[in-house]
Amino acid sequence: MFIALLRVVKFSLQDIYRNIWLSLVTIMILVLSLFTVNMLLVVKVVGDTAVEAIKEKIDINLFLKTSAEENEILALKAKVSNLSEVKDVTYISKAQALENFKSKHTDNPEVLEALKVLGTNPLSPTLVIKPKNLESFDNLINELNSFDDQIIESRNFSNYKAMLEKINGITTKVYDAGLVLSIIFVAITLLVIYNSARVAMYTHRREITIMRLVGASKKFIQMPYLLSSIIYAMISVLIIMVIFYLFLHLLQPYLEAFFVGYNVNLIQYFFGNGLKIFGSQFLAAGIINLIASYLAVRKYAKV
Amino acid sequence: MIKFYNASKIYPVDVRALNKINLHIKPGEFVSIVGQSGTGKTTMVKTLIGEERIDEGKVVVGGWDITDIKENEIPILRRQIGVIFQDFKLLPKKTLFENVAFAMQVCNGSPSKIRKIVPQVMKIVGLDSKMDRYPFEVSGGEQQRATIARALVHRPKILLADEPTGNLDSLNAHEIIELLLRINRFGTTIVLVTHNREIVNGLKRRVITLDNGMVISDQAVGKYIL
């Protein structure tokens, strides 16, 4: 059994070596397919990060009158906190707002000077509200609009939802286009592998004839070609791992510059989940190759 | 050893390559099957190695009814029947030893068994001194000897020789027939398919003559009658 296995491996490697150019083309097509699939993953990760980054920034500011009493503000805060759509409410007092303002403009002496000239604290106390989720955003706005509290001076409801929908829309479109591209590549891969197995069998037609004549089993005749297709998948995944590592290394600084303050580490994502990501790609590529090779050997390597 | 019972092979459209063939070849016999091209000789060989199935009747080889042989049983059948052809079907990039060993390798023969049996069969066919030569380095007769050696590695009960001398000059052809006779003396049944009148007449063995897929003559000590 072990000897038979060794011989299958030997014949398979012989097959790859004797058709080296065909093998290289096959591997190249597989690498292209895998690259497309991995690019889809990059789009998904970057898209998700962008959406999360915006979600983080979503908050609703209720600006209160400067004359509002502390107990009135705390009562309003409690009322807002009780809303089912609200995740968290932070009260920023006038003094706190002034501190924040000063530290924000610490590099701008003109603004700080103007504040000094003014003599009083012109900033309003604020309630910063974080919604529980994006889906309930509209309901929350409606609820807050319905509040008729005298201490509310103004409401700042930026439309983050539209922005998120836009980003989601773009990433979905890119993802869909990538998916179509992947399907095309998978179809090409199937054809190329099928053809590779066919050509390999043509190259080895004399050996196959002799094997059949002397009583080699069907499995033994077909196995080397099936194994070759698995080896193609394995080599392609190894190549794509190297290519993608280099590619992500080049991409990473741009991503970090774009998502300042957010943890977007694609190298860590890809290679931290390497076994899952590249393992499943090897499995998928291996299965596709096996199917294509099996169809070819079944047709062309009859016993 | 080989029995055909009313065996017919019909190709579309209604071409009878074999037509109600009835014959019985006993163990250890040396039988020549003769006939003009297209009379069914090669179809008979293909039927015996499971490459073709008959459409009517029954074929039995060594007590095994192979009429409806299953695909996974064909390799087992082929290990019991050695086959040699007019074109030698040797692998050009392998030495004669490797060519013969290849037949054992692909049938899961162990390296020690290969090292033991291959030199033995090479000696039987008289190639023990040329085992390391490549096919292009030896004569046609020696190439055919190598294919006979390859056919012998599984110690077959039957050796089918389909026009084994077709590509050889008369001297080499004579040597191959001598070799087949020697193998026959060891007890192997030999079925020789040939066009060569001189060889058939010189053998003085059983001759079965086919015409239009039918046995038209079966002589115990026969001659080429066509």
Interface residues (C-beta under 8 A of the other chain):
Chain A: I3 A4 R7 R206 E207 T209 I210 M211 R212 L213 V214 G215 A216 S217 K218 F220 I221 V303
Chain B: I49 E71 N72 I74 P75 I76 L77 R78 R79 V83 K89 L91 F102 A103 Q105 V106 C107 N108 S110 P111 R150 A151 V153 H154
